Amino acid sequence: MPTAPSKKLETFPNPRPGRPYEIAMECPEFTCLCPMTGQPDFATIRLRYVPAARCVELKSLKLYLWSYRSEGAFHEAVTNKICDDLVKALRPRWLEVVGDFSVRGGITTVVTARHGRRPA
């Protein structure tokens, strides 16, 4: 069966829920569409979080990020939506999503959305 984009984020139990540790992921191939022109916008999405009870499953994260390829979204909106969806799925102690968007019209954009307080 071919793999298809999906908005469903799968999770699994945190193997060390009593220890605050950080997980970092990077997706250098993120794309969405400019809602004004319909042209593709390219970005690197960086995700860092301190899990509580659940961790995100990587293939579902890949398919989730892939689902934005055909959607029009402003950089600010899509970065915050990714943050909101991950918070809903994971209920992490702390989470940060950085959308580092490639040059468009001579301007690069970096949007950072955070949830919670980062443990010391």
N, C-alpha and C positions, 0 to 999 in steps of 0.2 A: 504494500500500500504506500503511495507517495506521501511525503510529508507536506503538510499544508500549514499556512499561518494560522494562529489561534490566539484568542484573547485570554485563554485559560492558563493561569499560573499554578503549576503543581508545586507542592511542598512535601517535605519529609521531616521527621522528628530530628531536632537538634541533638547530635550525639553527646554534647557536653553543655546542657542547659544551665548548669550552675556556674560555668566559667564565662565571663565576658571576653569574647574574642572577636576579631574583625575578619570579615570575608570581603574580598575585593574582586571585582570582575570588570572586564573591559570588552566592549563590542565596537571594533573600529569600522564596521560595515553597516551602520545604521542609516536608513534612508526613510524619508517621508516626502510629501509633496508640499510645495509652497502653495498656500491657499489663495494667493493672489494671482500667480502665473501658471500654476500646475506643473512647474518644473521641479525636478528632484532636488531635495536638500540632503546633503551628506553630513554625517556627524560621527564622532566617537562618543558612545555613551559609557560613562564610568559609574559603576555602582559600588558603594561600600556600605556595609551594614554590620551591626552587632546583633546577632540573632537572640531571640528569647526562646520560645518553644519550637519554632519551625525554621527551616532553611528552604531556599528556593531551589527547585530542580533545574539543572542547566538546560536541558533540551526544551523544556517548556518556556524558559526565559528566552531562548533563541527564537522559538516560534512566536512568542508574544512580541518581541521586538520586530520580527519580520512582518507582523500584521500591520505595521504602520506604513509599509512601502506604498500602498495605494491610497493612503489617507492624506488629505490636506490638513496641515496643522502648523500654527506658528511655533517657533522654537520654544518660547516661554510656556505655551500651553502643553506641548507634547512632553516636555521635561517634567512639568508638574503632574501631568496625568500618569506618567510612568511611576513617579514617586508615590502618588495616591494609591495606585493599583498594587504596588508592592507592599505598602503599609497595610492595606486591607488584607492581602493574602498572608503576610508574615507576622504582623503585629510585633515588629522588632523593637529592641531597646533603643536603637538609633539607626538611621538610614540616611544616606546622601546619594543623590543622583546628579551627575554632571553631564550636561549635553554640550559637547564641544563641536560646534557647527563650522563647516568649511566656509571658505570665502565665498561670498555672494555679493556682487556689486562693490568689491573692494573692502567689504566689512566682514570680520569674523565675529561670531557670537558665542559666548560661553554662558550657559544658564545653570545655576546650582540650586537645587531644591533639597531641603533637609526636613527630617522628622525626628522629634525627640531630642534628648540630651546625650551626647557622647560620653560613655563611661570613662573615668580616668584610668 
